[in-house]
Amino acid sequence: MLQPSQNETHYDQISVLLDDLLDSTRGNPSHPLRGLLEIVTKLIEDFDRAHPLELSKPHEMLAWYMENKAVNQVQLANETGIDQSLISKHLQHKRSISKNDAKVYAQFFDAPVTAFFEI
């Protein structure tokens, strides 16, 4: 059944379908399967957006969440109260993200605090 992925197994199945559709359509915008290709692509993008790589480092997760929420450092600073220069240092991995900052980021991005803090 074609539905949003709720787990890795289904995601893997949808990924195989995407590969097959890409092979079949070969970039032809008028191919009869083009609509299905767009739907499957959207399902995968939605899953990826909701399930970022859990093994990424906190500064990589911060960058990922910022990109996906389309927020820049200045906007994030204004919304969270974390100084923009500190956000920059977090992103460049020049400064570790404190537990307190991790909680603030987690609240702003509606994400688990562990995404921003190494245990």
RAUR-V834773 format. One record per pair of residues at least 24 apart in sequence whose C-alpha atoms are under 8 Angstrom apart, sorted by the first residue. I is the first residue (numbers start at 1). J is the second residue. D is the distance in Angstrom with one decimal. If there is no record, write none. Layout:
BEGIN
i=I j=J d=D
i=I j=J d=D
END
This chain:
BEGIN
i=3 j=43 d=7.6
i=4 j=43 d=5.6
i=4 j=46 d=7.9
i=4 j=47 d=7.4
i=5 j=43 d=7.0
i=5 j=44 d=7.6
i=5 j=47 d=6.2
i=6 j=47 d=7.8
i=11 j=44 d=7.1
i=11 j=47 d=7.7
i=14 j=40 d=7.0
i=14 j=44 d=7.3
i=15 j=44 d=7.3
i=54 j=115 d=7.1
i=57 j=115 d=7.9
i=57 j=116 d=7.7
i=57 j=118 d=7.5
i=58 j=97 d=7.4
i=58 j=115 d=5.9
i=58 j=116 d=4.2
i=58 j=117 d=5.7
i=58 j=118 d=6.8
i=59 j=90 d=5.8
i=59 j=91 d=5.0
i=59 j=92 d=7.1
i=59 j=93 d=6.0
i=59 j=97 d=7.8
i=59 j=116 d=7.0
i=60 j=91 d=7.1
i=61 j=115 d=6.2
i=61 j=116 d=6.5
i=62 j=91 d=6.9
i=62 j=105 d=7.9
i=62 j=115 d=8.0
i=62 j=116 d=6.6
i=63 j=91 d=6.4
i=65 j=109 d=6.8
i=69 j=109 d=7.8
i=79 j=108 d=7.8
i=80 j=104 d=6.5
i=80 j=105 d=7.3
i=80 j=108 d=7.0
END
